[in-house]
């Protein structure tokens, strides 16, 4: 079973995953800075469901862009 694992492909997958998560997190922080209020506070403490749906849509959009950029 271990002979079937290609370690180069495994390491590449881990590296791309890390880069994708890093780019997503940086993009989310930029969006958080651009909005006039603190997103996390509004969603968690104020229970703003509408904002949570919008932020979820933004997160999915960023993830699709990052995945397409990594995939080529």
VONUMAR-604161 format. One record per atom (N, C-alpha, C): atom name; residue in one letter; x, y negated, z. Coordinates in steps of 0.001 Angstrom, whole numbers, plus 500000, padded with zeros to 6 digits. Last residue first. Layout:
<rs>
> CA A X Y Z $
...
</rs>
This chain:
<rs>
> N X 494630 474393 487746 $
> CA X 495212 473973 486474 $
> C X 494221 473926 485428 $
> N X 494376 474857 490433 $
> CA X 494170 475971 489499 $
> C X 494731 475637 488114 $
> N X 494727 472342 491549 $
> CA X 495671 473420 491863 $
> C X 495568 474541 490844 $
> N X 492584 470926 490468 $
> CA X 493956 470440 490268 $
> C X 494976 471536 490535 $
> N X 490416 472406 491391 $
> CA X 490650 472305 489943 $
> C X 492066 471836 489656 $
> N X 490696 471999 494149 $
> CA X 490784 473355 493594 $
> C X 491060 473321 492094 $
> N X 490293 469207 494288 $
> CA X 491578 469785 494722 $
> C X 491752 471182 494130 $
> N X 487618 469053 493369 $
> CA X 488694 468355 492663 $
> C X 490053 468951 493006 $
> N X 486295 470571 495319 $
> CA X 486238 470985 493912 $
> C X 487366 470333 493116 $
> N X 486856 469041 497610 $
> CA X 487354 470415 497507 $
> C X 487338 470913 496065 $
> N X 485464 466684 497061 $
> CA X 486924 466642 497194 $
> C X 487503 468038 497023 $
> N X 482813 467746 497087 $
> CA X 483371 467107 495892 $
> C X 484894 467054 495917 $
> N X 482607 468599 499740 $
> CA X 482520 469585 498652 $
> C X 483108 469012 497368 $
> N X 482818 466097 501019 $
> CA X 483805 467144 501277 $
> C X 483786 468198 500176 $
> N X 480521 464809 500083 $
> CA X 481840 464252 499756 $
> C X 482915 465320 499931 $
> N X 478605 466464 501293 $
> CA X 478678 466356 499827 $
> C X 480019 465811 499364 $
> N X 479199 465903 503984 $
> CA X 479325 467270 503469 $
> C X 479419 467290 501955 $
> N X 478515 463210 504063 $
> CA X 479919 463589 504272 $
> C X 480163 465021 503792 $
> N X 475725 463485 503673 $
> CA X 476544 462721 502722 $
> C X 478008 463113 502841 $
> N X 475028 464950 505963 $
> CA X 474769 465512 504636 $
> C X 475614 464807 503581 $
> N X 475771 463139 507962 $
> CA X 476417 464454 507915 $
> C X 476216 465105 506550 $
> N X 473991 461065 507479 $
> CA X 475419 460843 507248 $
> C X 476167 462170 507162 $
> N X 471642 462379 508277 $
> CA X 471783 461892 506903 $
> C X 473250 461658 506562 $
> N X 472080 462847 511007 $
> CA X 471978 463967 510074 $
> C X 472185 463530 508633 $
> N X 473657 461695 513562 $
> CA X 473200 461118 512298 $
> C X 473219 462214 511220 $
> N X 474275 461833 516349 $
> CA X 473451 462854 515678 $
> C X 472840 462342 514375 $
> N X 476061 460325 517739 $
> CA X 474800 459670 517384 $
> C X 473822 460621 516681 $
> N X 478179 462181 518063 $
> CA X 477574 461528 519222 $
> C X 476201 460933 518912 $
> N X 478628 463284 515396 $
> CA X 478584 464103 516609 $
> C X 477816 463418 517737 $
> N X 478390 461180 513466 $
> CA X 477819 462510 513223 $
> C X 477627 463283 514529 $
> N X 479680 458953 514601 $
> CA X 478308 458839 514113 $
> C X 477651 460216 513964 $
> N X 482225 460004 515129 $
> CA X 481393 459511 516224 $
> C X 479930 459439 515795 $
> N X 483106 460581 512522 $
> CA X 482993 461657 513501 $
> C X 482075 461243 514659 $
> N X 483136 457999 511252 $
> CA X 482278 459096 510798 $
> C X 482046 460149 511875 $
> N X 482928 454823 512368 $
> CA X 483701 456042 512586 $
> C X 482804 457249 512289 $
> N X 482148 452422 509771 $
> CA X 481966 453019 511088 $
> C X 482780 454304 511169 $
> N X 482535 451585 507139 $
> CA X 482527 450569 508199 $
> C X 482348 451132 509615 $
> N X 484972 453581 505340 $
> CA X 483601 453350 505800 $
> C X 483621 452368 506978 $
> N X 487683 453898 505010 $
> CA X 486980 452994 504105 $
> C X 485552 452688 504555 $
> N X 488439 455845 506853 $
> CA X 488940 454469 507029 $
> C X 488169 453468 506175 $
> N X 487216 458081 505748 $
> CA X 486832 457653 507094 $
> C X 487278 456217 507351 $
> N X 488645 458293 503381 $
> CA X 487211 457972 503321 $
> C X 486723 457482 504684 $
> N X 491112 459005 504493 $
> CA X 490990 457776 503713 $
> C X 489528 457347 503630 $
> N X 490449 461463 505653 $
> CA X 490876 460365 506511 $
> C X 490787 459024 505783 $
> N X 489895 462922 503316 $
> CA X 488832 462690 504292 $
> C X 489193 461538 505225 $
> N X 492442 462991 502152 $
> CA X 491328 462343 501455 $
> C X 490195 462020 502421 $
> N X 493792 464509 504084 $
> CA X 494221 463137 503815 $
> C X 493109 462366 503109 $
> N X 492379 466934 503810 $
> CA X 492384 466221 505078 $
> C X 492794 464760 504896 $
> N X 492956 467650 501130 $
> CA X 491581 467431 501576 $
> C X 491551 466599 502846 $
> N X 495727 467957 501283 $
> CA X 495164 466928 500403 $
> C X 493722 466624 500797 $
> N X 495787 470154 503095 $
> CA X 496449 468891 503415 $
> C X 495889 467745 502573 $
> N X 494481 472139 501649 $
> CA X 493908 471687 502914 $
> C X 494504 470343 503312 $
> N X 496312 472366 499481 $
> CA X 494915 472011 499264 $
> C X 494251 471480 500519 $
> N X 498658 473203 500775 $
> CA X 498636 471928 500058 $
> C X 497204 471458 499828 $
> N X 497770 475712 501739 $
> CA X 498228 474673 502665 $
> C X 498187 473296 502002 $
> N X 497235 477009 499322 $
> CA X 496175 476823 500313 $
> C X 496540 475703 501281 $
> N X 499757 477042 498147 $
> CA X 498677 476293 497507 $
> C X 497523 476046 498472 $
> N X 501051 478749 500022 $
> CA X 501528 477385 499795 $
> C X 500437 476522 499167 $
> N X 499598 481145 499757 $
> CA X 499656 480449 501043 $
> C X 500071 478992 500880 $
> N X 500152 481709 497053 $
> CA X 498772 481501 497507 $
> C X 498730 480765 498837 $
> N X 502932 482077 497183 $
> CA X 502364 480996 496373 $
> C X 500934 480687 496799 $
> N X 503032 484371 498768 $
> CA X 503628 483130 499265 $
> C X 503075 481929 498487 $
> N X 501777 486162 496974 $
> CA X 501237 485931 498314 $
> C X 501744 484611 498889 $
> N X 503474 486167 494796 $
> CA X 502099 485701 494620 $
> C X 501464 485384 495968 $
> N X 505737 487270 496067 $
> CA X 505807 485958 495425 $
> C X 504426 485351 495242 $
> N X 504904 489816 496868 $
> CA X 505168 488801 497872 $
> C X 505284 487401 497276 $
> N X 502442 491808 495941 $
> CA X 503491 491007 495328 $
> C X 503734 489808 496240 $
> N X 501636 494937 497118 $
> CA X 501565 493508 497408 $
> C X 502748 492811 496739 $
> N X 502221 497566 496701 $
> CA X 501307 496931 495764 $
> C X 501230 495417 495959 $
> N X 503735 498411 498806 $
> CA X 504415 498262 497520 $
> C X 503533 497526 496512 $
> N X 501927 498751 500792 $
> CA X 502791 497563 500865 $
> C X 503508 497348 499545 $
> N X 500822 501194 500000 $
> CA X 500000 500000 500000 $
> C X 500865 498744 500000 $
</rs>
